Amino acid sequence: MTTALQQLLPRLRRWRRTLAENVLLVSAAGAIEYSFDEDDVARFHDSTAGDCPAAVDRQTWHDLLASHYLARLSGGVSIFGRQVLYRRLRAGVDDAACRQHADRITALLGAPDLLQGLGDACAPLRHARTEVAGMLFAPAAAAPEPWWTRCLGLVGPAFLLSMALTFAWPAAWAPAGILFAMLLAARLRYNTALRSWEAAAEAMQLMLVACMALGARGEPMLADFRHGRESARRLHRSLSRSTVVMNVPYLKDYVDWFLLGDVRHCLQGRRRVRAHLPALRECFLAVANLEADIALARHLQAVPRSCRAVRHAGKGIAFDSVVNPLLDEALPLSLELDGKGAFISGRNGVGKSTLLRTIGLNLLAARAFGFCYADSAVVSTRVVHASMQNEDSLLGGESLYIAELRRSRELLASAQGAHAGIYLIDEVFRGTNHLESISAAAAVLDEIARHGLVIVSSHNLVLASILDNCLAPLQVDATPAGMTLRPGVLVETNGIALLAERGFDRHVQERANKVFNWLNRYLAHPSGAVEL
């Protein structure tokens, strides 16, 4: 009898645990899916920014329209997966991690049923109401609570005792009033923290339940989840409030008001989080990285063109039939730069800015995920810098030229620093007169090109001959078969021709041509380039 009971008890515990996990998963499946702004998505990266000194800066992120690219990757992905995708795009991953994730993505692509099953296991994560990376990874995450918070558990019982004493000892009303004021003060003090903690605890429990559910599966790629399943179960239980308090009608209200039950649970929960930060961080990374890989596998199933990139630490890049991942019908383009930058010229509207974003987004994808949107790609893993959308700032008190100077100084500082990268620059120094624009651009671009790989597009064609020593002149054109790049500088411009297409009078176009021909003799074909 004793032996049979000893065999039955572990089974009953397993059944109870499985039932609890399934109940929470089912309840989460009917919950609301919440949206998050970019600051929330960036919180994980911002909290660990000290670990990635060669990260893509915010202007590059916005200039390359990387937020739109992230949105394409993360449709139907929880805040956990989106935060990891964001961080990989901003910070990149090393070669070992890149191979590991790429191998898992390849395995998922080869097993659609497994991909669907793992996606279903991660689906409840989408019902998290808040992000928890800031709580788990921010430098202040381990800061302890004030010492006096441990005494709050005594206030409620002391208040009830003093109220009981008032029937026999009227003087007890004085301490009862003081203690009641302390209860109110505690509630006011932690009112906002309680709402934040409730959402954070719920999100962490969803995360822990996902770890338990994935740990119950037998796939080899989920071995890490099996190792942490028991610790996840214990942490999940410790973050939950008493089932009696939560289910007995009105009991929770009385416990919260007169015993500060919710405040004490919040403080105890935060202490438990601090005490188990390594385990919670490990669970977060495991779940979020798996969900990110699932999202990437689904994304690659849907795109018409992709390849595994060959990565290296040098300056050269080579793309065969690369396309822009933001365009549904993107024209392919082939490009090869062996350590020397490029000066891109082309007619208005041909897609020079799109070309720069195509290169930039593919470089980000190679650094972050190990693949590109091309038939083949050999790319540098150096950090990408872009300067494409400098503007006047009324609130910041910056003119266009001042904004361009500030950004160029940032690019120059990065090039001269420890992490020289790849620089994508569109129409540098538009905010000043023509001669000063060319002079300043020539000096700045030459200096940046001494350290990194520069790809610049400009209508100031005279820059091509001045910078011929460091930038190869390439002319871009669009054909029905795709975009083409060929050596040389644009000869036939279309800026004046567009005057007629946009409704300007013929006489305006003729006068513009007259001025252009006069200027062209002096600037477009100089007899010799200045030595920089």
Secondary structure, 3 states (H helix, E strand, C coil): CHHHHHHHHHHHHHHHHHHHHHHHHHHHHCCCCCCCCHHHHCHHHHHCHHHCCCCCCHHHHHHCCHHHHHHHHCCCCCHHHHHHHHHHHHHCCCHHHHHHHHHHHHHHHCCHHHHHHHHHHHHHHHHCCCCCHHHHHCHHHHCCCCHHHHHHHHHHHHHHHHHHHCCCCHHHHHHHHHHHHHHHHHHHHCHHHHHHHHHHHHHHHHHHHHHHHHHCCCCHHHHHHHHCHHHHHHHHHHCCCCHHHHHCCCHHHHHHHHHCHHHHHHHHHHHHHHHCHHHHHHHHHHHHHHHHHHHHHHHHHHCCCCEECEEECCCCEEEEEECCCCCCCCCCEEEEECCCEEEEECCCCCCHHHHHHHHHHHHHHHHHHCEECCCEEEEECCCEEEECCCCCECCCCECHHHHHHHHHHHHHHHHHCCCCCEEEEECCCCCCCHHHHHHHHHHHHHHHHCCCEEEEECCCCHHHHHCCCCEEEEEEEEECCEEEEEECCCCCCCCCHHHHHCCCCHHHHHHHHHHHHHHHHHHCCCCCCCCC
